[in-house]
């Protein structure tokens, strides 16, 4: 646990009692603060009370009297489309609103660090797609290199649940736009921007607000090293803002598909090979084509980002390459679930938007595609350029019929449920093909989250294989 510093003896309201909220409450108590806890969900309040916490109804008019800070969970709107009523009241009263990320950065460093030979480092990863894989890959490389490491944030543990820093330790945090948008303190040592594509636009008031939330990690965080994906205009703009000159090697530009030779430091992947260039010279090259845990161009971008971070941490290219080959990938992200009669079954349930689904579709050559769920604004028209490898689509969920109207000449079948989609796709798949779950939609019409959707897919595939 990371005890919260600077709030001892103060009343701190905590809104939202999920994983991060309860961790925040414990860390506040450890730091000597008095947390006042609330969640709109009776079930969440019951869980908190079972864990030994008392709840205070923060929606009452006088509930924030004497409160010096409000800490809110990332899923609760604080500005767009409209702030939660407790947050709105705090803003009216001038009470600072923060989140657990902000508390972490104000509390992680302690006087104990004076005795360390090597200062701990904090790496933060943000962007639209690839954050989780990049974060987990950096963490894995640190483990292979035998560097003390912890992983948290939007993946794994809540940040305040982390253990205190070790000498030379590396903390790797995945941060969503919800987290970077509100944190009052952001001071990473190394910050990563993977890419940007439309997502969460209602929460940020449009694309500009979404980019601004990501940009805060760099503009306000002041990292020593920035790793920036430059395959979109926003990344090129951000890199240009952060670098003093094109050869400023405090900014490492990364790409999947572009050759980047005119910069102080760059890492890029082309035709399955990763290359590191520094000061006009190629420093290293890695063949990514046989790295089973990182299939496809989108994962090659993730590999470039992780490689750049770990080179900044001082790891040798050979160590990083070795770690690539032992990386198993993450559940629900291009995850190989099983194989039957020459047909592979791949779970990419995390592909909840058009951009991430498009990357998944480009990773394989012959695909039986399971898609659908709760569709997002704009539908799936943006996927039309990537449907050439799709032998047939099997559509599920609320948006199945809407998706069918947008598929053009691509063969398709409306299956509605995962069970029927897996059964139909497996029955028709030929050796050498891939049955790919890449929904291009949210899961909330049929599942509580994308993890449960992916678990359902995996369970049905494993049952199918077991019954063969």
N, C-alpha and C positions, 0 to 999 in steps of 0.2 A: 504494500500500500504506500502511496505517496501522500503524507499528511499535508493538508492545504496550509500554506503560509500566508500570513498577513491578515487573517480574519479572526484571530483569537478573541474570544469575548464578545463577538458580534452575532446578531441574528441574521441568518442567511436562508432565504426561501429557496426551496428546490422544487421545481415544477417538472413532473414526469418521472415515474418511478420504475422505469425499465432497468436494463443492465447498467447503463451509465448513471442513471439517477441514484440508484442504491449505492453504487460505488462512490459517487460524490458525497452522499450523506455520511458514509463511513469515514471518508477522508477528511471531511469537515470536522467531525467529532474528534478525530485523531489530532487535528490541528488546533483544537480548543474552541471551535465555533459552535453555535447552537443552530442546527438545521431545522427548518419548518417544512415538512414534507406534504406534497399534494399531487394527486393524479386524478384526472376526470373519470378514470375507469375504476369501478368498485373492485374489480378483480385485482388490479394492480395495488390498490390500497390494502386489500386483504393480504396479498403477498408480502407487502412491506411490514404490515403489523405482525405477521407470522415470523418475520425476521427480527422482530424486537423493536421496530420503530413505531412512533406515534405519528398520526397524520393530523394536519391542521388545514381546515378548509380555506385555501387562499383566495377563493372567489368572493368571500365576505368583504364588505366595503372597508372594514378596519383591519383586515388580516395582515396588511403590509406595514402597519404601524411599527416603527422601531427597526424595520428590516433595512440593512445596509446594502445588500446585494441580492439579486435574483439570478439563480442558476437554472437554465432551462435545458431540456433534452433536445437533441437535434431535430427530431421529427415534428416539433411543435412550431407552427408559423410565428415569426416575430415581426414580420413586416408585410409581406405579400402572401396570399391574396388579401389577408387581413390578420392582424396580430391576435393571438389568444387574449381573452379578456384580462387575464392576470398580468400578462406582459404589457398590455395596453395601459393598465392601471399603474404598473411600475414606471412606465415611461412618463405618464402624467405627473407622477410624484418625483421624477428625477432620480429614481433608484437605478444604479447601473445594472445592466442585464449581461450576463456572461454564460459560458458553458464549461463543460469539464475540460475542454482543450485549453481554454484560457487559464483555468486554475492549475492545470498541469504545468504549463510553461512558467507560471509565476512561482511554482513550488518545487520543481524537480531538482534544481541546483541547491546544494547545501554546503555548509562549511567543511563537511567531510571531504569534499572534492580537493581541498588544499593539499591533502596527503596523497592524492593519486599521482602516479607517474605519467599516465596518459588520460587526458580529460575525456569523459564520456561524450558521445556524439548522438545527436537526434536527427534522423532522416525523416522527412515528411513527403508523402506521395499524394498528389491530387491530379485531377483530370476527369474526363468523361468516362473513358473506357480503359481497362488495363490496370487500374489502380491496385486491385487486390492481388493479381498475379505478380505485378512488379514488386509490391510490398513483400509478399511471401517469398519471392525469389531472392531479394536482397537479404532477407532474414536467413534463408537457407544457405546462401553463399557465406554469410558470416559464421554460421554453424560449421560448415565444412572447413573454413579457415581457422576454426577454433577461437573465434572472437566472441566474448560474452555478448549475447543479443536477446532482445525482447521485442515482441510484435504486438501492436494494439491499435486502438482507434476504431475505425469502421470495420475492422477485421479482428477476430480474436478477442482479447480482453479489453475492458474499459481502461482508459489511460491512467486513471487514478488507482486502478487495481494493480498496476505494475509494481515490481519490487524496486527498492531504492537502487540508485546507480552503482555499478561496479567500476573499478579501475579499468579504463579502456573499453567499457561497454558501449554497445550500439543499440539504440531504441529506434525501431522502424514503425512509423505511424502512417496508416492509410487515412486520409482526411477527405470527406465529402464536401461539397459546396455548402451544405447546411452547417458543417462544423467550422469551416474557414470563414464563413460570412459573419459569424457572431463573436468568435473568440477575441477577447480584449487583449490578449497577449499571444504573439506568434513569433517565436525566435528559434527556428530550426537552424542547424548547422549546414545541412544540405537539403534543398527542396527540389522536387521533381514535378514537372508538368507534362503529362503524357500526351494529351490531345484534347480537342473540344468538339462536341457535337450537340445538337439541341436536346436538352433534357431538363426536367424540373423547371420549365420556364414559368409556370404559374407561381411557383414559390419565389422566383427572383424577379418577377416583373418583366420578363423578356430575356433575350439573348445577351444584351448588354449587362444586365444585372447578374446573370449567371457567370459571365466571364469575369466581372468585377469581383465576385465572391471568390473565385479561384485565384485571381491576381493578388488578393490581399496577402496570401502566404508569402509572396515574393516582395511586393512593394512595402508592406509593413513589417514583414518578418526579418528582412535584411540578412538572408542566409549568406554564408561564406562562399558556397558553391551552388549554382543553379544548373539543373539538367532539364533542358527544354525540348519537347517534341516540336519540330518545325514543319510538319506535314500539312498544317492548316495555317491560315493567315493569322489567327490569334496567337499561335505559338511563335511565328516569325516576328510579330509585333512585340510580344513580351520579351523575346530574346534581344531585340533591338533596343528596348527600353533599359534592359538590365546591363548590357555590355557597354563599356566605354568606347571600344573600337571593335571591328570585326575579329581581331586577333586576341581579344580579352579572354583568357582561358579560365576566368572565373565562371563563365557561361559555357556549358558543354551542350552543343546542339546535337540532337539525335533525330534519326529518320529511318523509316522502313520504306525503301524504294528510291530515295535520292542519294546521290553522291555528294558528300559535303567535304570539300578539300580546302576551301579558302578561309578557314577559320582557325583560331588559336587551338581549339580542341573540339573534336567532333567524333561521334560514333554512329555508324549507319549500317544498315543491312540491305544487301542487294543480291538477288538470285540465290538466297539461302546462305550467304556469307556475311558475317559481321566483321567490320573493319574499324579500327581505331586510328584516327589521324591526329597528330599534334605538331603544331608549328611546321606544317608543310610536309611532314613525313609520316608514313604509315608505321605504326608502332606494333600492331598485332592484328591477327585475323583468326576467326573461329568459324568452322563449318557448322551451321545450325540445322542442316537438313536431316541429320540423324538424331537430333535431340527430341526424344519422344514426348517429353512433357511440355514442349513449346512448339506446337504445330501451327503453321500458317504465318502470313505476313504480320498480322496483328500481334502475335506472340513474339515475333522477331523484334518488333518495336519495344515490347516489354523487356526483352533480353538486352537490347541496346541501353535502355534506361538503367536497368540493374547493373549492367557492366560499368556504365559511366559512374554510378554512385560508388561501386566497390573499388574502382580504380582510384577515385577520390579518397577513399578510405585507406589506400595504400596496398591493396591486394594485387598480386601478380596475375597476368592474363591466364597462365596455366591453371592457377587455383580456381579462377572464375569458370574457365572452360570445364574443368573437372566437376564443379558444382552444377553446371548446366545439365550434365548428363545424368546426375543423380536426383534431379528435381522431378518429382512425380506429378506436378501440376496441382490445381485446386479443384475441389468438388464444384460441379455446376459450371465450370469454365473449360470448355474443350476437353472434358474428362472422359477418357475411354472407360466405359462401363463394362464392356465384354465383347466377345466375338463368337459368332456361330456360322459355320459353313462358309467361311470366307467373308462374312459381313460383319463390319464393326459397328458398334452402337456407341454414340458419343453424346454426352450430356452437356449442353451449353445453356442451361436454364437461365443463367445470368444475362444472357443476351436479350435484355428486356426492351431495347430500342432498335431502330432501324440500323443505326451505325454499327452497333456491336453484332447484330445478326448478319449484316453484310460482311463483316470480317470473318465470321464463322463460315459463311457460305463460300468464301474465297479460299478457305483452308483445305478443302477437299474437292476431288474431281467428279465423283459420281455420288449424288446425294438423294436419299429418300428423306424429305424435309418435314418434320413435325413443327408446326407453327400455330400461333394464335393464343388467345387469352383476352385480356382487357386491352384493346388497341389504344395507341396514343394518337395525339393530334397529327394529321397528315397521312395516317395509314401506313401502307408499305410500298407506296409508289417508288420510293427511293431505292428499293431492292431490285427493281427490274433489270438493271445492268448485271446483276450477279446471279440471275436465275438460269444461266446457260448450263450450269452443272447439276441442276435439279432435275432428276428423272420424274419425280412426282411429289406434290405437296399433300400433306395430311393435316387438315385444319381442325383445331379444337377451340373450345371456349366461346365467350361472348361475341368475339369479332370474327368468327369463322366465316360467316357469309360475306361480311364486308371485305375480308382479305381475298375471298374467292373472286370477287368482282375486279380486283386489282392485279390478278396474276397473269392476265393476257392469255397467251397460248400454252402456258405451263400446265401440264396435266395436274388435276387435283381431286381430292375427295374430302367431303365434309364429314368428319368423324365425331366431332363434338367432345368426346372424352379421350383421356390419355390411353385408357385401356384399348379402345377400338383403334386408335391411331397406331399404337405400338404393334398390335396384332396384325393390322392391315399392312403396315410398312414392312414388318418382318416376313410376312407371307410372300410379298412381291419382290423383295430385295434379291439381287443376284450377287454372286461372289465378286469381290472387289469393290462393292458399293458400301456406303456409310449411311446408317440411319441416324440422322442428326436432329436432336431437339435444340432448336434455336428460335424461340417463340416470337421475337420482335414485338413483344407485348408484355404488359404487367400481368401478374398472376392472380390478382385479388378477386377475380370473378369466380375462381374455383379453388384457390389455395390461399393460405394466410401470407405466404411469401414465396419468392422464387426458389428458396431452398427446399420447401416441401414439394413444390412442383418437380424439381429435379430428383428428389428422393423417390417420388411416385414413379417417374420414368425409369429410374435405375432398378427399383424393386420389380417392376413388370418385366424389364429386360432380363434380370437375373432369374426370375421365375420361368421365363420363356426358355432360357438357355438350360436351366436345370431340368426342364421337362423334355428336352430334345433327345 
